[in-house]
């Protein structure tokens, strides 16, 4: 019950600050763009859109979310509550993954993708990966400018090789770990279980790191170590 209330609180927080409205607008714009593509190109175009935006929204917005929670003293209340760090992280992951999944579902349907269940599962895990990356960075920053600067190299590493691989699947790019997500979303993998396991392993490693960084952040709420 405690976790459900936390999750609903995060969803209300995201709704209040326009996340849902913004992605309704984005979704309409993406659909409009997709319909301009020839049918043969739509799946790759949708794959590029899904991977680079809804699946990655946690990386884009986690800095703003954490800074808002700090400014509104939300973290101060959570740090002294019975809430666990695991519950806090999972709530962020699940609430943002819900937006990612809904938008990705619409884009996949419009593009005529025939592997929608695999796409949605990979988007859920990929969204979790990007949310955890965003949380790891956000826990260590004090301003939005710091967050934006810190995420630039990470965005290059996470986005450029997979997007190149989508159109030019060169062997040298095959071993980039996030290409597993790109293959699953694009439906071009011959090893679905293996690619899923790679993403799950990345998620678990990042979850452990995020747990440690969030714990440190909670211990220094207000600039004083507890």
C-alpha distance (Angstrom), angle and dihedral (degrees) to the residues before:
residue distance angle dihedral
X1 . . .
X2 3.82 . .
X3 3.80 91.3 .
X4 3.82 92.5 47.0
X5 3.81 90.3 53.3
X6 3.80 90.1 49.1
X7 3.81 91.8 48.9
X8 3.81 92.1 48.9
X9 3.80 88.3 47.7
X10 3.81 90.8 54.9
X11 3.81 91.1 48.1
X12 3.82 90.9 50.3
X13 3.82 89.0 47.5
X14 3.81 91.0 52.9
X15 3.80 91.8 45.1
X16 3.81 91.7 49.0
X17 3.79 92.5 53.7
X18 3.78 94.5 47.8
X19 3.80 103.1 -103.8
X20 3.79 93.2 133.4
X21 3.80 94.6 43.0
X22 3.79 91.0 48.0
X23 3.79 92.9 51.7
X24 3.79 92.2 46.9
X25 3.81 86.4 57.4
X26 3.82 91.9 44.6
X27 3.79 91.2 47.5
X28 3.81 92.4 52.8
X29 3.81 90.0 48.0
X30 3.82 92.1 48.8
X31 3.80 91.8 49.3
X32 3.79 90.4 49.9
X33 3.82 90.4 51.1
X34 3.81 93.0 45.7
X35 3.79 92.3 53.5
X36 3.80 89.5 58.7
X37 3.81 91.1 59.9
X38 3.82 120.4 86.2
X39 3.81 111.0 -102.6
X40 3.82 90.9 -108.9
X41 3.81 91.4 59.2
X42 3.78 99.7 42.9
X43 3.79 98.3 86.7
X44 3.80 94.1 55.5
X45 3.79 91.1 42.7
X46 3.81 90.6 50.7
X47 3.80 90.5 46.6
X48 3.81 90.3 53.8
X49 3.81 91.3 48.0
X50 3.81 94.6 46.3
X51 3.79 95.1 48.6
X52 3.80 97.6 42.5
X53 3.79 98.7 45.1
X54 3.81 126.7 12.5
X55 3.81 93.3 30.6
X56 3.81 90.4 48.6
X57 3.80 100.7 40.3
X58 3.82 91.8 110.1
X59 3.79 90.1 63.7
X60 3.81 91.6 48.3
X61 3.79 98.0 48.3
X62 3.80 108.9 24.5
X63 3.79 91.7 91.2
X64 3.80 91.5 56.0
X65 3.81 91.7 44.7
X66 3.82 94.1 52.2
X67 3.81 93.2 43.9
X68 3.81 90.5 50.7
X69 3.80 90.4 49.7
X70 3.80 89.4 50.3
X71 3.82 93.8 47.7
X72 3.82 92.5 47.3
X73 3.83 91.4 46.3
X74 3.80 91.2 -119.9
X75 3.79 91.9 134.7
X76 3.80 91.0 50.7
X77 3.80 89.9 59.1
X78 3.81 93.9 43.2
X79 3.80 93.0 48.7
X80 3.83 92.0 61.0
X81 3.81 95.7 38.4
X82 3.84 126.7 92.7
X83 3.81 87.5 -105.8
X84 3.80 114.6 124.1
X85 3.78 124.6 -134.9
X86 3.80 89.6 -121.6
X87 3.82 90.4 57.5
X88 3.79 90.8 48.1
X89 3.82 93.3 51.6
X90 3.81 94.8 43.4
X91 3.79 90.8 50.4
X92 3.80 90.4 55.1
X93 3.80 92.1 45.7
X94 3.82 95.7 48.0
X95 3.81 97.3 42.2
X96 3.81 93.2 51.1
X97 3.81 92.2 41.1
X98 3.82 88.2 57.4
X99 3.81 90.8 61.5
X100 3.81 91.5 43.6
X101 3.79 92.5 50.8
X102 3.81 96.0 47.4
X103 3.81 93.6 49.8
X104 3.81 92.3 43.5
X105 3.81 91.1 50.3
X106 3.80 91.6 54.9
X107 3.82 92.9 47.0
X108 3.81 92.7 46.8
X109 3.81 91.3 51.2
X110 3.81 92.7 48.0
X111 3.82 90.2 48.6
X112 3.81 91.1 50.7
X113 3.80 94.6 -121.9
X114 3.78 114.2 177.9
X115 3.82 98.2 -158.9
X116 3.80 98.5 60.9
X117 3.86 97.6 143.7
X118 3.82 90.7 53.8
X119 3.80 91.0 44.9
X120 3.80 92.6 52.3
X121 3.80 93.9 46.4
X122 3.79 91.8 49.4
X123 3.82 90.5 46.8
X124 3.81 91.0 52.9
X125 3.81 91.8 53.1
X126 3.81 94.4 40.3
X127 3.79 90.8 48.8
X128 3.80 88.3 52.4
X129 3.81 90.6 51.1
X130 3.81 93.0 52.1
X131 3.81 92.3 43.7
X132 3.80 90.6 53.0
X133 3.81 91.3 47.9
X134 3.79 89.0 51.3
X135 3.79 91.9 47.7
X136 3.81 92.5 49.7
X137 3.80 90.5 54.5
X138 3.81 96.0 38.5
X139 3.81 91.7 54.1
X140 3.80 89.3 62.8
X141 3.81 101.8 45.1
X142 3.80 135.3 80.9
X143 3.80 102.2 -164.7
X144 3.78 139.9 35.8
X145 3.81 91.0 -118.5
X146 3.81 89.8 57.7
X147 3.79 89.8 50.7
X148 3.80 94.0 49.3
X149 3.81 91.9 49.2
X150 3.82 92.4 46.9
X151 3.82 93.8 50.0
X152 3.83 97.3 49.7
X153 3.84 96.3 81.8
X154 3.80 90.2 40.6
X155 3.80 91.3 53.0
X156 3.82 90.4 50.8
X157 3.81 91.3 51.6
X158 3.81 94.7 44.0
X159 3.80 100.2 40.8
X160 3.79 111.6 28.8
X161 3.85 100.9 58.7
X162 3.85 95.5 43.8
X163 3.81 92.8 46.6
X164 3.80 91.1 49.0
X165 3.80 89.1 46.4
X166 3.82 90.3 53.9
X167 3.80 91.0 64.4
X168 3.82 101.0 23.4
X169 3.84 108.9 31.9
X170 3.80 95.4 -166.3
X171 3.81 117.9 175.4
X172 3.82 91.4 -122.6
X173 3.83 89.5 63.5
X174 3.80 95.9 43.5
X175 3.79 93.9 90.0
X176 3.78 97.2 54.6
X177 3.84 100.2 118.0
X178 3.81 95.6 -135.3
X179 3.78 90.9 54.7
X180 3.79 83.6 80.2
X181 3.79 87.1 68.7
X182 3.78 92.0 46.9
X183 3.82 92.1 50.9
X184 3.79 91.8 49.4
X185 3.79 94.5 47.9
X186 3.79 91.1 45.7
X187 3.81 93.3 45.4
X188 3.80 90.8 -128.1
X189 3.80 98.9 121.0
X190 3.78 125.1 110.0
X191 3.79 91.7 -169.8
X192 3.80 106.4 52.8
X193 3.81 95.6 162.4
X194 3.81 92.5 48.2
X195 3.81 93.2 49.7
X196 3.81 90.5 47.2
X197 3.80 90.9 51.3
X198 3.81 90.8 51.2
X199 3.81 90.8 53.8
X200 3.80 92.3 45.6
X201 3.81 90.7 50.4
X202 3.82 91.1 50.9
X203 3.81 89.4 48.3
X204 3.81 93.0 51.7
X205 3.81 93.5 48.0
X206 3.80 91.8 49.1
X207 3.81 90.8 45.5
X208 3.80 90.4 58.6
X209 3.81 91.3 48.4
X210 3.82 91.8 46.1
X211 3.81 90.3 49.8
X212 3.80 90.7 54.8
X213 3.82 95.5 45.6
X214 3.81 92.4 45.4
X215 3.79 90.2 50.3
X216 3.81 89.7 53.6
X217 3.81 90.6 47.7
X218 3.80 91.9 52.4
X219 3.80 90.7 49.5
X220 3.81 91.6 55.5
X221 3.81 99.0 44.8
X222 3.79 108.9 149.9
X223 3.79 92.0 15.6
X224 3.82 93.8 -74.3
X225 3.79 123.7 107.4
X226 3.79 112.0 -123.5
